[in-house]
Amino acid sequence: MHDDEFAPEDHDGEGEEHEEGLVLVHRSLVALYLMLWSLHWSAKGDPSYGDHLLWDRAQKRVRKDVDRLAELVASIYEADVLDPLAGLDAVVLTLSIPDADEPASVRALSVLGHVAELVVTVHNGIADGEDETLTEQEALAATNVLAGIADHLNEIAYLAQQRLGGREASDAMMDDVRRGRGSED
């Protein structure tokens, strides 16, 4: 885990920490979406049809979360903070987390775990009132959206573990996802 790379940056500007946090979550979700979308299209043939359906369901869910979070960020801040070109570094960083020698499904679970942990970190910071620039309504909306995303990521991880079982999903990868969700199982 690269905690220092995923922690929202501290800035002197008011409200920028969680603006950065929410934007970083958005960019990380975009990276996860791209990875899941790629897995969806690379799963071919009868033996892999279940994988194809799994990654299809996962990428569709994450795509909806990307859109929901983008709408929230644009309503709280300026829409230009979602500039896709400015987010390329975060996408590259997110996708470079796992070991390139691992199977694609294992890399996806690793990225999923890191993104889940980031979601929980940003959620908890906002819920603890660390960003006084957010109105109570904005903070509530942000924590609700982030909690929903965390639940979706946990569901995807569970389904992937069930589908991939002993083939590719390791306990260590699932521990990353559980830590991201805040579970201590």
C-alpha positions in Angstrom: 0.0 0.0 0.0 1.2 3.4 -0.9 -0.5 5.4 1.9 1.5 8.5 1.2 0.5 8.5 -2.4 -3.2 8.2 -1.7 -3.6 10.6 1.2 -5.4 13.8 0.3 -2.8 16.5 0.1 -2.6 19.2 2.7 -3.0 22.7 1.3 -3.1 26.1 2.8 -6.2 27.0 0.8 -9.5 26.6 2.6 -11.5 23.5 1.5 -8.8 22.3 -0.9 -7.9 19.2 1.1 -11.2 17.5 0.6 -11.7 19.0 -2.8 -8.5 17.2 -3.6 -9.7 14.1 -1.7 -13.0 14.0 -3.6 -11.3 14.7 -6.9 -8.6 12.1 -6.2 -11.3 9.5 -5.4 -13.0 10.4 -8.7 -9.8 10.0 -10.6 -9.0 6.7 -8.9 -12.5 5.4 -9.7 -11.9 6.4 -13.4 -8.7 4.3 -13.3 -10.5 1.4 -11.7 -13.3 1.7 -14.2 -10.9 1.5 -17.1 -9.2 -1.5 -15.6 -12.5 -3.3 -15.1 -13.7 -2.4 -18.6 -10.5 -3.9 -20.1 -11.0 -7.1 -18.0 -14.6 -7.3 -19.2 -13.6 -7.2 -22.9 -10.5 -9.5 -22.4 -12.5 -12.3 -20.9 -13.3 -14.5 -23.9 -14.7 -18.0 -24.5 -17.0 -20.3 -22.7 -14.9 -21.0 -19.7 -14.4 -17.2 -19.1 -18.0 -16.2 -19.8 -18.6 -15.9 -16.0 -15.6 -13.6 -15.7 -16.9 -11.6 -18.6 -20.3 -11.1 -16.8 -18.5 -10.3 -13.5 -16.3 -7.6 -14.9 -19.2 -6.3 -17.0 -21.3 -5.9 -13.8 -18.4 -4.4 -12.0 -17.5 -1.8 -14.6 -21.1 -0.7 -15.0 -21.4 -0.2 -11.3 -18.2 1.8 -11.1 -19.1 3.9 -14.1 -22.3 4.9 -12.3 -20.3 5.8 -9.2 -17.8 7.8 -11.3 -20.8 9.8 -12.7 -22.5 10.2 -9.3 -19.3 11.5 -7.7 -18.5 13.8 -10.6 -22.0 15.4 -10.3 -21.4 15.9 -6.5 -17.9 17.4 -7.0 -19.2 19.7 -9.8 -22.1 20.9 -7.5 -19.8 21.6 -4.6 -16.8 23.0 -6.4 -16.2 24.1 -10.0 -16.7 21.6 -12.8 -13.2 22.3 -14.1 -11.7 20.4 -11.2 -12.8 17.3 -13.1 -10.5 18.1 -16.1 -9.6 14.6 -17.4 -6.2 15.7 -18.6 -5.3 17.0 -15.2 -6.3 13.6 -13.8 -4.0 11.5 -15.9 -1.2 11.3 -13.3 -3.7 10.0 -10.7 -4.9 7.4 -13.2 -1.4 6.3 -14.0 -0.5 6.1 -10.3 -3.6 4.1 -9.5 -3.0 1.6 -12.3 0.7 1.2 -11.4 0.0 0.0 -7.9 -0.1 -3.7 -8.5 2.8 -5.9 -9.5 2.7 -6.1 -13.3 3.6 -9.8 -13.2 0.3 -10.7 -11.5 -2.7 -11.8 -13.5 -5.0 -9.0 -14.6 -7.8 -10.1 -12.2 -5.4 -10.0 -9.2 -4.1 -6.5 -10.3 -7.8 -5.3 -10.5 -8.4 -6.6 -7.0 -5.3 -4.8 -5.7 -6.4 -1.5 -7.3 -9.9 -2.1 -6.0 -8.5 -2.5 -2.4 -6.5 0.7 -2.7 -9.4 2.7 -4.1 -11.7 1.4 -1.4 -9.2 2.5 1.2 -9.0 6.0 -0.3 -12.8 6.2 -0.4 -13.0 5.4 3.3 -10.2 7.8 4.2 -11.8 10.7 2.5 -15.3 9.7 3.8 -14.0 9.6 7.4 -12.2 13.0 7.0 -15.4 14.7 5.9 -17.5 12.9 8.4 -15.2 14.0 11.2 -15.7 17.6 10.2 -12.1 18.2 9.0 -13.3 20.3 6.1 -15.1 23.3 7.7 -15.7 24.9 4.2 -18.3 22.3 3.4 -21.8 23.1 4.5 -23.6 20.5 6.6 -25.7 19.6 3.6 -22.6 19.2 1.3 -20.8 17.1 3.9 -23.8 14.9 4.3 -24.1 14.5 0.6 -20.4 13.7 0.2 -20.4 11.1 3.0 -23.5 9.5 1.6 -22.1 9.2 -1.9 -18.8 7.9 -0.6 -20.4 5.4 1.7 -22.4 4.1 -1.3 -19.3 3.8 -3.4 -17.5 1.9 -0.5 -20.4 -0.5 -0.4 -20.3 -1.1 -4.2 -16.6 -1.7 -4.1 -17.0 -4.2 -1.2 -19.7 -6.0 -3.3 -17.5 -6.1 -6.3 -14.7 -7.5 -4.2 -16.9 -10.1 -2.7 -18.3 -11.2 -6.1 -14.8 -11.3 -7.6 -13.6 -13.5 -4.7 -16.5 -15.8 -5.2 -16.0 -16.1 -8.9 -12.2 -16.3 -8.9 -11.9 -18.2 -5.7 -8.6 -20.1 -5.5 -7.7 -19.3 -9.1 -6.6 -15.8 -8.7 -8.0 -14.0 -5.6 -5.6 -14.2 -2.8 -6.4 -13.6 0.9 -4.0 -10.7 0.9 -5.8 -8.9 -1.9 -9.1 -9.4 -0.1 -7.6 -8.1 3.1 -6.7 -4.9 1.2 -10.3 -4.5 0.2 -11.6 -5.2 3.7 -9.2 -2.6 5.1 -10.5 -0.1 2.6 -14.1 -0.8 3.7 -13.1 -0.5 7.4 -13.8 -4.1 8.2 -11.7 -6.1 10.5 -12.7 -9.6 9.5 
